[in-house]
Amino acid sequence: MNTAKFLDTKGLLCPLPVIRLQEFVRGVESETEVTVVATDPGVLADIPSWCRVNGHELIAAKELGQEYHVTVRAIPQLST
């Protein structure tokens, strides 16, 4: 697995953090752990739902002060 990555989506509102995560995942070539750092509390529900729909693994979702950190194991997507 690739080393952990961070995706800064602070200041972005729904659905932009999920869109940024989807864009990031399109570029992974192997399983990659990525932590989305956001200020929109909606990521605590939106990203786990996105993981279920798209076949990625939710590792953790937590509130840290004024930020929300959601860690995902991104699985490479097969090209069609």
mmCIF file of the N, C-alpha and C atoms, coordinates in Angstrom:
data_MODEL
# 
_entry.id   MODEL 
# 
loop_
_atom_site.group_PDB 
_atom_site.id 
_atom_site.type_symbol 
_atom_site.label_atom_id 
_atom_site.label_alt_id 
_atom_site.label_comp_id 
_atom_site.label_asym_id 
_atom_site.label_entity_id 
_atom_site.label_seq_id 
_atom_site.pdbx_PDB_ins_code 
_atom_site.Cartn_x 
_atom_site.Cartn_y 
_atom_site.Cartn_z 
_atom_site.occupancy 
_atom_site.B_iso_or_equiv 
_atom_site.pdbx_formal_charge 
_atom_site.auth_seq_id 
_atom_site.auth_comp_id 
_atom_site.auth_asym_id 
_atom_site.auth_atom_id 
_atom_site.pdbx_PDB_model_num 
ATOM 1   N N  . MET A 1 1  ? 0.849   -1.171 0.000   1.00 0.00 ? 1  MET A N  1 
ATOM 2   C CA . MET A 1 1  ? 0.000   0.000  0.000   1.00 0.00 ? 1  MET A CA 1 
ATOM 3   C C  . MET A 1 1  ? 0.894   1.233  0.000   1.00 0.00 ? 1  MET A C  1 
ATOM 4   N N  . ASN A 1 2  ? 0.454   2.272  -0.721  1.00 0.00 ? 2  ASN A N  1 
ATOM 5   C CA . ASN A 1 2  ? 1.182   3.537  -0.742  1.00 0.00 ? 2  ASN A CA 1 
ATOM 6   C C  . ASN A 1 2  ? 1.150   4.184  0.627   1.00 0.00 ? 2  ASN A C  1 
ATOM 7   N N  . THR A 1 3  ? 2.103   5.090  0.871   1.00 0.00 ? 3  THR A N  1 
ATOM 8   C CA . THR A 1 3  ? 2.096   5.818  2.133   1.00 0.00 ? 3  THR A CA 1 
ATOM 9   C C  . THR A 1 3  ? 0.847   6.685  2.232   1.00 0.00 ? 3  THR A C  1 
ATOM 10  N N  . ALA A 1 4  ? 0.501   7.054  3.460   1.00 0.00 ? 4  ALA A N  1 
ATOM 11  C CA . ALA A 1 4  ? -0.720  7.826  3.697   1.00 0.00 ? 4  ALA A CA 1 
ATOM 12  C C  . ALA A 1 4  ? -0.638  9.196  3.033   1.00 0.00 ? 4  ALA A C  1 
ATOM 13  N N  . LYS A 1 5  ? -1.766  9.639  2.528   1.00 0.00 ? 5  LYS A N  1 
ATOM 14  C CA . LYS A 1 5  ? -1.894  10.943 1.870   1.00 0.00 ? 5  LYS A CA 1 
ATOM 15  C C  . LYS A 1 5  ? -2.933  11.759 2.622   1.00 0.00 ? 5  LYS A C  1 
ATOM 16  N N  . PHE A 1 6  ? -2.845  13.073 2.481   1.00 0.00 ? 6  PHE A N  1 
ATOM 17  C CA . PHE A 1 6  ? -3.822  13.979 3.077   1.00 0.00 ? 6  PHE A CA 1 
ATOM 18  C C  . PHE A 1 6  ? -4.444  14.812 1.977   1.00 0.00 ? 6  PHE A C  1 
ATOM 19  N N  . LEU A 1 7  ? -5.749  14.982 2.062   1.00 0.00 ? 7  LEU A N  1 
ATOM 20  C CA . LEU A 1 7  ? -6.499  15.779 1.102   1.00 0.00 ? 7  LEU A CA 1 
ATOM 21  C C  . LEU A 1 7  ? -7.155  16.916 1.876   1.00 0.00 ? 7  LEU A C  1 
ATOM 22  N N  . ASP A 1 8  ? -6.675  18.139 1.651   1.00 0.00 ? 8  ASP A N  1 
ATOM 23  C CA . ASP A 1 8  ? -7.176  19.307 2.374   1.00 0.00 ? 8  ASP A CA 1 
ATOM 24  C C  . ASP A 1 8  ? -8.402  19.858 1.662   1.00 0.00 ? 8  ASP A C  1 
ATOM 25  N N  . THR A 1 9  ? -9.565  19.706 2.304   1.00 0.00 ? 9  THR A N  1 
ATOM 26  C CA . THR A 1 9  ? -10.805 20.254 1.739   1.00 0.00 ? 9  THR A CA 1 
ATOM 27  C C  . THR A 1 9  ? -11.412 21.283 2.684   1.00 0.00 ? 9  THR A C  1 
ATOM 28  N N  . LYS A 1 10 ? -10.579 21.839 3.559   1.00 0.00 ? 10 LYS A N  1 
ATOM 29  C CA . LYS A 1 10 ? -11.071 22.833 4.516   1.00 0.00 ? 10 LYS A CA 1 
ATOM 30  C C  . LYS A 1 10 ? -11.670 24.020 3.763   1.00 0.00 ? 10 LYS A C  1 
ATOM 31  N N  . GLY A 1 11 ? -12.825 24.487 4.241   1.00 0.00 ? 11 GLY A N  1 
ATOM 32  C CA . GLY A 1 11 ? -13.509 25.618 3.634   1.00 0.00 ? 11 GLY A CA 1 
ATOM 33  C C  . GLY A 1 11 ? -14.470 25.234 2.522   1.00 0.00 ? 11 GLY A C  1 
ATOM 34  N N  . LEU A 1 12 ? -14.420 23.974 2.076   1.00 0.00 ? 12 LEU A N  1 
ATOM 35  C CA . LEU A 1 12 ? -15.320 23.518 1.021   1.00 0.00 ? 12 LEU A CA 1 
ATOM 36  C C  . LEU A 1 12 ? -16.573 22.910 1.643   1.00 0.00 ? 12 LEU A C  1 
ATOM 37  N N  . LEU A 1 13 ? -17.713 23.183 1.024   1.00 0.00 ? 13 LEU A N  1 
ATOM 38  C CA . LEU A 1 13 ? -18.980 22.636 1.501   1.00 0.00 ? 13 LEU A CA 1 
ATOM 39  C C  . LEU A 1 13 ? -19.433 21.499 0.601   1.00 0.00 ? 13 LEU A C  1 
ATOM 40  N N  . CYS A 1 14 ? -20.317 20.671 1.136   1.00 0.00 ? 14 CYS A N  1 
ATOM 41  C CA . CYS A 1 14 ? -20.906 19.554 0.410   1.00 0.00 ? 14 CYS A CA 1 
ATOM 42  C C  . CYS A 1 14 ? -21.441 20.035 -0.939  1.00 0.00 ? 14 CYS A C  1 
ATOM 43  N N  . PRO A 1 15 ? -21.157 19.321 -1.988  1.00 0.00 ? 15 PRO A N  1 
ATOM 44  C CA . PRO A 1 15 ? -20.535 18.002 -2.097  1.00 0.00 ? 15 PRO A CA 1 
ATOM 45  C C  . PRO A 1 15 ? -19.057 18.052 -2.455  1.00 0.00 ? 15 PRO A C  1 
ATOM 46  N N  . LEU A 1 16 ? -18.434 19.227 -2.390  1.00 0.00 ? 16 LEU A N  1 
ATOM 47  C CA . LEU A 1 16 ? -17.060 19.368 -2.880  1.00 0.00 ? 16 LEU A CA 1 
ATOM 48  C C  . LEU A 1 16 ? -16.032 18.468 -2.201  1.00 0.00 ? 16 LEU A C  1 
ATOM 49  N N  . PRO A 1 17 ? -16.057 18.239 -0.875  1.00 0.00 ? 17 PRO A N  1 
ATOM 50  C CA . PRO A 1 17 ? -15.066 17.305 -0.314  1.00 0.00 ? 17 PRO A CA 1 
ATOM 51  C C  . PRO A 1 17 ? -15.146 15.902 -0.931  1.00 0.00 ? 17 PRO A C  1 
ATOM 52  N N  . VAL A 1 18 ? -16.353 15.417 -1.172  1.00 0.00 ? 18 VAL A N  1 
ATOM 53  C CA . VAL A 1 18 ? -16.514 14.090 -1.782  1.00 0.00 ? 18 VAL A CA 1 
ATOM 54  C C  . VAL A 1 18 ? -16.041 14.116 -3.239  1.00 0.00 ? 18 VAL A C  1 
ATOM 55  N N  . ILE A 1 19 ? -16.329 15.187 -3.938  1.00 0.00 ? 19 ILE A N  1 
ATOM 56  C CA . ILE A 1 19 ? -15.879 15.305 -5.332  1.00 0.00 ? 19 ILE A CA 1 
ATOM 57  C C  . ILE A 1 19 ? -14.355 15.320 -5.397  1.00 0.00 ? 19 ILE A C  1 
ATOM 58  N N  . ARG A 1 20 ? -13.716 16.070 -4.505  1.00 0.00 ? 20 ARG A N  1 
ATOM 59  C CA . ARG A 1 20 ? -12.238 16.106 -4.472  1.00 0.00 ? 20 ARG A CA 1 
ATOM 60  C C  . ARG A 1 20 ? -11.672 14.720 -4.160  1.00 0.00 ? 20 ARG A C  1 
ATOM 61  N N  . LEU A 1 21 ? -12.315 13.999 -3.258  1.00 0.00 ? 21 LEU A N  1 
ATOM 62  C CA . LEU A 1 21 ? -11.867 12.644 -2.940  1.00 0.00 ? 21 LEU A CA 1 
ATOM 63  C C  . LEU A 1 21 ? -12.014 11.740 -4.154  1.00 0.00 ? 21 LEU A C  1 
ATOM 64  N N  . GLN A 1 22 ? -13.139 11.815 -4.849  1.00 0.00 ? 22 GLN A N  1 
ATOM 65  C CA . GLN A 1 22 ? -13.354 11.003 -6.051  1.00 0.00 ? 22 GLN A CA 1 
ATOM 66  C C  . GLN A 1 22 ? -12.285 11.309 -7.099  1.00 0.00 ? 22 GLN A C  1 
ATOM 67  N N  . GLU A 1 23 ? -11.972 12.576 -7.296  1.00 0.00 ? 23 GLU A N  1 
ATOM 68  C CA . GLU A 1 23 ? -10.929 12.960 -8.256  1.00 0.00 ? 23 GLU A CA 1 
ATOM 69  C C  . GLU A 1 23 ? -9.581  12.381 -7.853  1.00 0.00 ? 23 GLU A C  1 
ATOM 70  N N  . PHE A 1 24 ? -9.264  12.424 -6.555  1.00 0.00 ? 24 PHE A N  1 
ATOM 71  C CA . PHE A 1 24 ? -8.013  11.862 -6.066  1.00 0.00 ? 24 PHE A CA 1 
ATOM 72  C C  . PHE A 1 24 ? -7.949  10.365 -6.330  1.00 0.00 ? 24 PHE A C  1 
ATOM 73  N N  . VAL A 1 25 ? -9.040  9.665  -6.027  1.00 0.00 ? 25 VAL A N  1 
ATOM 74  C CA . VAL A 1 25 ? -9.071  8.208  -6.152  1.00 0.00 ? 25 VAL A CA 1 
ATOM 75  C C  . VAL A 1 25 ? -8.895  7.769  -7.601  1.00 0.00 ? 25 VAL A C  1 
ATOM 76  N N  . ARG A 1 26 ? -9.400  8.546  -8.526  1.00 0.00 ? 26 ARG A N  1 
ATOM 77  C CA . ARG A 1 26 ? -9.231  8.187  -9.944  1.00 0.00 ? 26 ARG A CA 1 
ATOM 78  C C  . ARG A 1 26 ? -7.768  8.053  -10.332 1.00 0.00 ? 26 ARG A C  1 
ATOM 79  N N  . GLY A 1 27 ? -6.886  8.723  -9.605  1.00 0.00 ? 27 GLY A N  1 
ATOM 80  C CA . GLY A 1 27 ? -5.463  8.693  -9.938  1.00 0.00 ? 27 GLY A CA 1 
ATOM 81  C C  . GLY A 1 27 ? -4.642  7.659  -9.199  1.00 0.00 ? 27 GLY A C  1 
ATOM 82  N N  . VAL A 1 28 ? -5.232  6.905  -8.271  1.00 0.00 ? 28 VAL A N  1 
ATOM 83  C CA . VAL A 1 28 ? -4.427  5.933  -7.528  1.00 0.00 ? 28 VAL A CA 1 
ATOM 84  C C  . VAL A 1 28 ? -4.219  4.669  -8.357  1.00 0.00 ? 28 VAL A C  1 
ATOM 85  N N  . GLU A 1 29 ? -3.004  4.144  -8.266  1.00 0.00 ? 29 GLU A N  1 
ATOM 86  C CA . GLU A 1 29 ? -2.668  2.937  -9.021  1.00 0.00 ? 29 GLU A CA 1 
ATOM 87  C C  . GLU A 1 29 ? -2.580  1.710  -8.127  1.00 0.00 ? 29 GLU A C  1 
ATOM 88  N N  . SER A 1 30 ? -2.520  1.931  -6.807  1.00 0.00 ? 30 SER A N  1 
ATOM 89  C CA . SER A 1 30 ? -2.529  0.827  -5.853  1.00 0.00 ? 30 SER A CA 1 
ATOM 90  C C  . SER A 1 30 ? -3.304  1.293  -4.624  1.00 0.00 ? 30 SER A C  1 
ATOM 91  N N  . GLU A 1 31 ? -3.629  0.356  -3.733  1.00 0.00 ? 31 GLU A N  1 
ATOM 92  C CA . GLU A 1 31 ? -4.365  0.739  -2.533  1.00 0.00 ? 31 GLU A CA 1 
ATOM 93  C C  . GLU A 1 31 ? -3.637  1.874  -1.835  1.00 0.00 ? 31 GLU A C  1 
ATOM 94  N N  . THR A 1 32 ? -4.380  2.908  -1.507  1.00 0.00 ? 32 THR A N  1 
ATOM 95  C CA . THR A 1 32 ? -3.798  4.103  -0.915  1.00 0.00 ? 32 THR A CA 1 
ATOM 96  C C  . THR A 1 32 ? -4.667  4.576  0.235   1.00 0.00 ? 32 THR A C  1 
ATOM 97  N N  . GLU A 1 33 ? -4.037  4.863  1.364   1.00 0.00 ? 33 GLU A N  1 
ATOM 98  C CA . GLU A 1 33 ? -4.758  5.415  2.498   1.00 0.00 ? 33 GLU A CA 1 
ATOM 99  C C  . GLU A 1 33 ? -4.746  6.934  2.379   1.00 0.00 ? 33 GLU A C  1 
ATOM 100 N N  . VAL A 1 34 ? -5.924  7.526  2.402   1.00 0.00 ? 34 VAL A N  1 
ATOM 101 C CA . VAL A 1 34 ? -6.043  8.977  2.283   1.00 0.00 ? 34 VAL A CA 1 
ATOM 102 C C  . VAL A 1 34 ? -6.930  9.500  3.406   1.00 0.00 ? 34 VAL A C  1 
ATOM 103 N N  . THR A 1 35 ? -6.473  10.585 4.035   1.00 0.00 ? 35 THR A N  1 
ATOM 104 C CA . THR A 1 35 ? -7.261  11.249 5.072   1.00 0.00 ? 35 THR A CA 1 
ATOM 105 C C  . THR A 1 35 ? -7.759  12.570 4.516   1.00 0.00 ? 35 THR A C  1 
ATOM 106 N N  . VAL A 1 36 ? -9.077  12.717 4.490   1.00 0.00 ? 36 VAL A N  1 
ATOM 107 C CA . VAL A 1 36 ? -9.707  13.954 4.063   1.00 0.00 ? 36 VAL A CA 1 
ATOM 108 C C  . VAL A 1 36 ? -9.842  14.826 5.304   1.00 0.00 ? 36 VAL A C  1 
ATOM 109 N N  . VAL A 1 37 ? -9.291  16.032 5.239   1.00 0.00 ? 37 VAL A N  1 
ATOM 110 C CA . VAL A 1 37 ? -9.388  16.995 6.327   1.00 0.00 ? 37 VAL A CA 1 
ATOM 111 C C  . VAL A 1 37 ? -10.372 18.064 5.870   1.00 0.00 ? 37 VAL A C  1 
ATOM 112 N N  . ALA A 1 38 ? -11.463 18.231 6.631   1.00 0.00 ? 38 ALA A N  1 
ATOM 113 C CA . ALA A 1 38 ? -12.543 19.120 6.207   1.00 0.00 ? 38 ALA A CA 1 
ATOM 114 C C  . ALA A 1 38 ? -13.047 19.961 7.371   1.00 0.00 ? 38 ALA A C  1 
ATOM 115 N N  . THR A 1 39 ? -13.748 21.026 7.040   1.00 0.00 ? 39 THR A N  1 
ATOM 116 C CA . THR A 1 39 ? -14.433 21.840 8.045   1.00 0.00 ? 39 THR A CA 1 
ATOM 117 C C  . THR A 1 39 ? -15.944 21.655 7.951   1.00 0.00 ? 39 THR A C  1 
ATOM 118 N N  . ASP A 1 40 ? -16.413 20.941 6.959   1.00 0.00 ? 40 ASP A N  1 
ATOM 119 C CA . ASP A 1 40 ? -17.842 20.656 6.783   1.00 0.00 ? 40 ASP A CA 1 
ATOM 120 C C  . ASP A 1 40 ? -18.172 19.350 7.510   1.00 0.00 ? 40 ASP A C  1 
ATOM 121 N N  . PRO A 1 41 ? -19.011 19.409 8.556   1.00 0.00 ? 41 PRO A N  1 
ATOM 122 C CA . PRO A 1 41 ? -19.323 18.185 9.308   1.00 0.00 ? 41 PRO A CA 1 
ATOM 123 C C  . PRO A 1 41 ? -20.048 17.138 8.480   1.00 0.00 ? 41 PRO A C  1 
ATOM 124 N N  . GLY A 1 42 ? -20.581 17.508 7.338   1.00 0.00 ? 42 GLY A N  1 
ATOM 125 C CA . GLY A 1 42 ? -21.274 16.557 6.483   1.00 0.00 ? 42 GLY A CA 1 
ATOM 126 C C  . GLY A 1 42 ? -20.399 15.426 5.989   1.00 0.00 ? 42 GLY A C  1 
ATOM 127 N N  . VAL A 1 43 ? -19.066 15.628 5.985   1.00 0.00 ? 43 VAL A N  1 
ATOM 128 C CA . VAL A 1 43 ? -18.174 14.559 5.513   1.00 0.00 ? 43 VAL A CA 1 
ATOM 129 C C  . VAL A 1 43 ? -18.266 13.320 6.385   1.00 0.00 ? 43 VAL A C  1 
ATOM 130 N N  . LEU A 1 44 ? -18.669 13.493 7.660   1.00 0.00 ? 44 LEU A N  1 
ATOM 131 C CA . LEU A 1 44 ? -18.763 12.337 8.556   1.00 0.00 ? 44 LEU A CA 1 
ATOM 132 C C  . LEU A 1 44 ? -19.837 11.354 8.117   1.00 0.00 ? 44 LEU A C  1 
ATOM 133 N N  . ALA A 1 45 ? -20.810 11.813 7.352   1.00 0.00 ? 45 ALA A N  1 
ATOM 134 C CA . ALA A 1 45 ? -21.845 10.932 6.795   1.00 0.00 ? 45 ALA A CA 1 
ATOM 135 C C  . ALA A 1 45 ? -21.621 10.698 5.305   1.00 0.00 ? 45 ALA A C  1 
ATOM 136 N N  . ASP A 1 46 ? -21.218 11.749 4.587   1.00 0.00 ? 46 ASP A N  1 
ATOM 137 C CA . ASP A 1 46 ? -21.105 11.664 3.131   1.00 0.00 ? 46 ASP A CA 1 
ATOM 138 C C  . ASP A 1 46 ? -20.009 10.722 2.668   1.00 0.00 ? 46 ASP A C  1 
ATOM 139 N N  . ILE A 1 47 ? -18.830 10.806 3.266   1.00 0.00 ? 47 ILE A N  1 
ATOM 140 C CA . ILE A 1 47 ? -17.721 9.970  2.806   1.00 0.00 ? 47 ILE A CA 1 
ATOM 141 C C  . ILE A 1 47 ? -17.946 8.494  3.137   1.00 0.00 ? 47 ILE A C  1 
ATOM 142 N N  . PRO A 1 48 ? -18.437 8.125  4.334   1.00 0.00 ? 48 PRO A N  1 
ATOM 143 C CA . PRO A 1 48 ? -18.744 6.700  4.549   1.00 0.00 ? 48 PRO A CA 1 
ATOM 144 C C  . PRO A 1 48 ? -19.772 6.162  3.543   1.00 0.00 ? 48 PRO A C  1 
ATOM 145 N N  . SER A 1 49 ? -20.772 6.969  3.201   1.00 0.00 ? 49 SER A N  1 
ATOM 146 C CA . SER A 1 49 ? -21.755 6.539  2.193   1.00 0.00 ? 49 SER A CA 1 
ATOM 147 C C  . SER A 1 49 ? -21.083 6.356  0.843   1.00 0.00 ? 49 SER A C  1 
ATOM 148 N N  . TRP A 1 50 ? -20.232 7.291  0.477   1.00 0.00 ? 50 TRP A N  1 
ATOM 149 C CA . TRP A 1 50 ? -19.502 7.212  -0.787  1.00 0.00 ? 50 TRP A CA 1 
ATOM 150 C C  . TRP A 1 50 ? -18.650 5.941  -0.828  1.00 0.00 ? 50 TRP A C  1 
ATOM 151 N N  . CYS A 1 51 ? -18.011 5.607  0.305   1.00 0.00 ? 51 CYS A N  1 
ATOM 152 C CA . CYS A 1 51 ? -17.200 4.384  0.370   1.00 0.00 ? 51 CYS A CA 1 
ATOM 153 C C  . CYS A 1 51 ? -18.048 3.141  0.095   1.00 0.00 ? 51 CYS A C  1 
ATOM 154 N N  . ARG A 1 52 ? -19.209 3.057  0.726   1.00 0.00 ? 52 ARG A N  1 
ATOM 155 C CA . ARG A 1 52 ? -20.090 1.887  0.533   1.00 0.00 ? 52 ARG A CA 1 
ATOM 156 C C  . ARG A 1 52 ? -20.512 1.752  -0.922  1.00 0.00 ? 52 ARG A C  1 
ATOM 157 N N  . VAL A 1 53 ? -20.851 2.854  -1.543  1.00 0.00 ? 53 VAL A N  1 
ATOM 158 C CA . VAL A 1 53 ? -21.330 2.827  -2.926  1.00 0.00 ? 53 VAL A CA 1 
ATOM 159 C C  . VAL A 1 53 ? -20.212 2.484  -3.907  1.00 0.00 ? 53 VAL A C  1 
ATOM 160 N N  . ASN A 1 54 ? -18.991 2.947  -3.613  1.00 0.00 ? 54 ASN A N  1 
ATOM 161 C CA . ASN A 1 54 ? -17.895 2.831  -4.579  1.00 0.00 ? 54 ASN A CA 1 
ATOM 162 C C  . ASN A 1 54 ? -16.857 1.764  -4.253  1.00 0.00 ? 54 ASN A C  1 
ATOM 163 N N  . GLY A 1 55 ? -17.066 1.000  -3.184  1.00 0.00 ? 55 GLY A N  1 
ATOM 164 C CA . GLY A 1 55 ? -16.178 -0.127 -2.895  1.00 0.00 ? 55 GLY A CA 1 
ATOM 165 C C  . GLY A 1 55 ? -14.862 0.226  -2.227  1.00 0.00 ? 55 GLY A C  1 
ATOM 166 N N  . HIS A 1 56 ? -14.823 1.351  -1.521  1.00 0.00 ? 56 HIS A N  1 
ATOM 167 C CA . HIS A 1 56 ? -13.627 1.725  -0.778  1.00 0.00 ? 56 HIS A CA 1 
ATOM 168 C C  . HIS A 1 56 ? -13.856 1.403  0.693   1.00 0.00 ? 56 HIS A C  1 
ATOM 169 N N  . GLU A 1 57 ? -12.786 1.375  1.480   1.00 0.00 ? 57 GLU A N  1 
ATOM 170 C CA . GLU A 1 57 ? -12.897 0.997  2.885   1.00 0.00 ? 57 GLU A CA 1 
ATOM 171 C C  . GLU A 1 57 ? -12.755 2.213  3.789   1.00 0.00 ? 57 GLU A C  1 
ATOM 172 N N  . LEU A 1 58 ? -13.740 2.438  4.632   1.00 0.00 ? 58 LEU A N  1 
ATOM 173 C CA . LEU A 1 58 ? -13.665 3.492  5.635   1.00 0.00 ? 58 LEU A CA 1 
ATOM 174 C C  . LEU A 1 58 ? -12.804 2.981  6.788   1.00 0.00 ? 58 LEU A C  1 
ATOM 175 N N  . ILE A 1 59 ? -11.780 3.731  7.143   1.00 0.00 ? 59 ILE A N  1 
ATOM 176 C CA . ILE A 1 59 ? -10.896 3.341  8.239   1.00 0.00 ? 59 ILE A CA 1 
ATOM 177 C C  . ILE A 1 59 ? -11.273 4.079  9.519   1.00 0.00 ? 59 ILE A C  1 
ATOM 178 N N  . ALA A 1 60 ? -11.512 5.387  9.425   1.00 0.00 ? 60 ALA A N  1 
ATOM 179 C CA . ALA A 1 60 ? -11.852 6.177  10.607  1.00 0.00 ? 60 ALA A CA 1 
ATOM 180 C C  . ALA A 1 60 ? -12.556 7.455  10.192  1.00 0.00 ? 60 ALA A C  1 
ATOM 181 N N  . ALA A 1 61 ? -13.417 7.948  11.080  1.00 0.00 ? 61 ALA A N  1 
ATOM 182 C CA . ALA A 1 61 ? -14.082 9.234  10.876  1.00 0.00 ? 61 ALA A CA 1 
ATOM 183 C C  . ALA A 1 61 ? -14.201 9.879  12.248  1.00 0.00 ? 61 ALA A C  1 
ATOM 184 N N  . LYS A 1 62 ? -13.584 11.064 12.398  1.00 0.00 ? 62 LYS A N  1 
ATOM 185 C CA . LYS A 1 62 ? -13.604 11.681 13.718  1.00 0.00 ? 62 LYS A CA 1 
ATOM 186 C C  . LYS A 1 62 ? -13.563 13.202 13.620  1.00 0.00 ? 62 LYS A C  1 
ATOM 187 N N  . GLU A 1 63 ? -14.034 13.818 14.690  1.00 0.00 ? 63 GLU A N  1 
ATOM 188 C CA . GLU A 1 63 ? -14.008 15.267 14.826  1.00 0.00 ? 63 GLU A CA 1 
ATOM 189 C C  . GLU A 1 63 ? -12.798 15.628 15.673  1.00 0.00 ? 63 GLU A C  1 
ATOM 190 N N  . LEU A 1 64 ? -12.005 16.569 15.180  1.00 0.00 ? 64 LEU A N  1 
ATOM 191 C CA . LEU A 1 64 ? -10.841 17.048 15.919  1.00 0.00 ? 64 LEU A CA 1 
ATOM 192 C C  . LEU A 1 64 ? -10.937 18.569 15.998  1.00 0.00 ? 64 LEU A C  1 
ATOM 193 N N  . GLY A 1 65 ? -11.513 19.055 17.081  1.00 0.00 ? 65 GLY A N  1 
ATOM 194 C CA . GLY A 1 65 ? -11.713 20.493 17.224  1.00 0.00 ? 65 GLY A CA 1 
ATOM 195 C C  . GLY A 1 65 ? -12.681 20.998 16.173  1.00 0.00 ? 65 GLY A C  1 
ATOM 196 N N  . GLN A 1 66 ? -12.244 21.937 15.360  1.00 0.00 ? 66 GLN A N  1 
ATOM 197 C CA . GLN A 1 66 ? -13.072 22.524 14.304  1.00 0.00 ? 66 GLN A CA 1 
ATOM 198 C C  . GLN A 1 66 ? -12.922 21.782 12.967  1.00 0.00 ? 66 GLN A C  1 
ATOM 199 N N  . GLU A 1 67 ? -12.177 20.681 12.966  1.00 0.00 ? 67 GLU A N  1 
ATOM 200 C CA . GLU A 1 67 ? -11.938 19.920 11.738  1.00 0.00 ? 67 GLU A CA 1 
ATOM 201 C C  . GLU A 1 67 ? -12.519 18.516 11.862  1.00 0.00 ? 67 GLU A C  1 
ATOM 202 N N  . TYR A 1 68 ? -12.748 17.933 10.702  1.00 0.00 ? 68 TYR A N  1 
ATOM 203 C CA . TYR A 1 68 ? -13.250 16.558 10.603  1.00 0.00 ? 68 TYR A CA 1 
ATOM 204 C C  . TYR A 1 68 ? -12.254 15.788 9.743   1.00 0.00 ? 68 TYR A C  1 
ATOM 205 N N  . HIS A 1 69 ? -11.800 14.656 10.256  1.00 0.00 ? 69 HIS A N  1 
ATOM 206 C CA . HIS A 1 69 ? -10.823 13.825 9.552   1.00 0.00 ? 69 HIS A CA 1 
ATOM 207 C C  . HIS A 1 69 ? -11.480 12.493 9.220   1.00 0.00 ? 69 HIS A C  1 
ATOM 208 N N  . VAL A 1 70 ? -11.497 12.167 7.951   1.00 0.00 ? 70 VAL A N  1 
ATOM 209 C CA . VAL A 1 70 ? -12.071 10.897 7.507   1.00 0.00 ? 70 VAL A CA 1 
ATOM 210 C C  . VAL A 1 70 ? -10.990 10.167 6.717   1.00 0.00 ? 70 VAL A C  1 
ATOM 211 N N  . THR A 1 71 ? -10.630 8.979  7.195   1.00 0.00 ? 71 THR A N  1 
ATOM 212 C CA . THR A 1 71 ? -9.576  8.197  6.553   1.00 0.00 ? 71 THR A CA 1 
ATOM 213 C C  . THR A 1 71 ? -10.190 7.027  5.810   1.00 0.00 ? 71 THR A C  1 
ATOM 214 N N  . VAL A 1 72 ? -9.747  6.881  4.571   1.00 0.00 ? 72 VAL A N  1 
ATOM 215 C CA . VAL A 1 72 ? -10.288 5.896  3.635   1.00 0.00 ? 72 VAL A CA 1 
ATOM 216 C C  . VAL A 1 72 ? -9.148  5.096  3.024   1.00 0.00 ? 72 VAL A C  1 
ATOM 217 N N  . ARG A 1 73 ? -9.359  3.805  2.817   1.00 0.00 ? 73 ARG A N  1 
ATOM 218 C CA . ARG A 1 73 ? -8.433  3.018  2.004   1.00 0.00 ? 73 ARG A CA 1 
ATOM 219 C C  . ARG A 1 73 ? -9.030  3.003  0.601   1.00 0.00 ? 73 ARG A C  1 
ATOM 220 N N  . ALA A 1 74 ? -8.406  3.751  -0.302  1.00 0.00 ? 74 ALA A N  1 
ATOM 221 C CA . ALA A 1 74 ? -8.879  3.871  -1.673  1.00 0.00 ? 74 ALA A CA 1 
ATOM 222 C C  . ALA A 1 74 ? -8.385  2.683  -2.482  1.00 0.00 ? 74 ALA A C  1 
ATOM 223 N N  . ILE A 1 75 ? -9.308  2.055  -3.175  1.00 0.00 ? 75 ILE A N  1 
ATOM 224 C CA . ILE A 1 75 ? -8.997  0.898  -4.023  1.00 0.00 ? 75 ILE A CA 1 
ATOM 225 C C  . ILE A 1 75 ? -8.950  1.386  -5.457  1.00 0.00 ? 75 ILE A C  1 
ATOM 226 N N  . PRO A 1 76 ? -7.910  1.045  -6.216  1.00 0.00 ? 76 PRO A N  1 
ATOM 227 C CA . PRO A 1 76 ? -7.848  1.495  -7.616  1.00 0.00 ? 76 PRO A CA 1 
ATOM 228 C C  . PRO A 1 76 ? -9.085  1.044  -8.385  1.00 0.00 ? 76 PRO A C  1 
ATOM 229 N N  . GLN A 1 77 ? -9.543  1.907  -9.242  1.00 0.00 ? 77 GLN A N  1 
ATOM 230 C CA . GLN A 1 77 ? -10.720 1.617  -10.072 1.00 0.00 ? 77 GLN A CA 1 
ATOM 231 C C  . GLN A 1 77 ? -10.258 1.047  -11.399 1.00 0.00 ? 77 GLN A C  1 
ATOM 232 N N  . LEU A 1 78 ? -10.957 0.027  -11.852 1.00 0.00 ? 78 LEU A N  1 
ATOM 233 C CA . LEU A 1 78 ? -10.622 -0.584 -13.125 1.00 0.00 ? 78 LEU A CA 1 
ATOM 234 C C  . LEU A 1 78 ? -11.071 0.328  -14.261 1.00 0.00 ? 78 LEU A C  1 
ATOM 235 N N  . SER A 1 79 ? -10.232 0.476  -15.258 1.00 0.00 ? 79 SER A N  1 
ATOM 236 C CA . SER A 1 79 ? -10.617 1.274  -16.425 1.00 0.00 ? 79 SER A CA 1 
ATOM 237 C C  . SER A 1 79 ? -11.531 0.459  -17.304 1.00 0.00 ? 79 SER A C  1 
ATOM 238 N N  . THR A 1 80 ? -12.499 1.148  -17.908 1.00 0.00 ? 80 THR A N  1 
ATOM 239 C CA . THR A 1 80 ? -13.420 0.445  -18.819 1.00 0.00 ? 80 THR A CA 1 
ATOM 240 C C  . THR A 1 80 ? -13.276 0.972  -20.208 1.00 0.00 ? 80 THR A C  1 
# 
